[in-house]
Amino acid sequence: MELQLAKPSLNAKAKKIKIEQIEEALKKEQFFYFARENEHKDLIALQEYFEEKGYNVYMKEVKFGLGELDYIYEVHIL
């Protein structure tokens, strides 16, 4: 499964990341930001995947503007 990361700026190109790459990146970082274009069921599958491996996963929507579509997903994996 691939998930789209949130763009760091408006001009940046969207990047995709696989669950295996996220698992490898957990050695250095614990916060991941995903674009709103990801399906909610994929994010729930990500959460369940890491919870089955013994991690605690916290996911929330982070608003960055006043519009309804101005949000990204923040996932914290411990």
N, C-alpha and C positions, 0 to 999 in steps of 0.2 A: 504494500500500500504506500502511496506517495501522498504527502501533504504539502500544500503551498505555504511557504513562509511569508510573513508580513514583509512588505518592502520597507527598507530603512529610510527611503525618501521617495518623493513623488516621481522623480525621474529614474529611479532604479528599476531594474528588470526583476520580475518575480522569479524566485528560485523554488524548486521542489526538493523535498528531502524524504528519504525512506526511513522506516522505523529502525532499521539496523544502523543507519547513520546517526539517528537520535540517540540510540543506545550507546554508540561509541562516543558521542559528544558529551554524554553524562559524566565522563571523567573530568571534564573541564568546566562545564556549565550546567545549571539546573533550570534556568528559565528559557522558555521557548515561546516565540510569538508567531501565531499563524494568521493568515489572511481570512477574511470573512467569506471568501469564495469556497472554502472547504465545507463539505457537508458535515452537519452536526453528528451524524451517525459515524463518520470516520473519526472524528475527535473522541467520541465515546469508545470506539474500538481501540484507539490509541491508549486511552485511560485504562481500559480493561486489560490490555496487553501488559502494561507496566505494573498494574496492581497484581496480576497473576505471578509476576516475577518478584513480588515482595516490596515494590516501591509504593510510596504514598504519592498520589497525583491530585493536584488541585488545579481546577480549570475555571476561568471566569472570562467574561467579556469586558474589554477595556474600551471605553468611549474616548475618542480623541477630537470630537467635534459635536456640533449641535444637531446634525442630521441623523435620521434613523439608521442610515447605512454607514455611519462613521464609527466603526468599531473593529477591533481585532480580538483574537482569542489569546489569552495568556495562559500558559500551561507551566506549572511548577512541579518538577519531579524530584522527590527526595528518596 
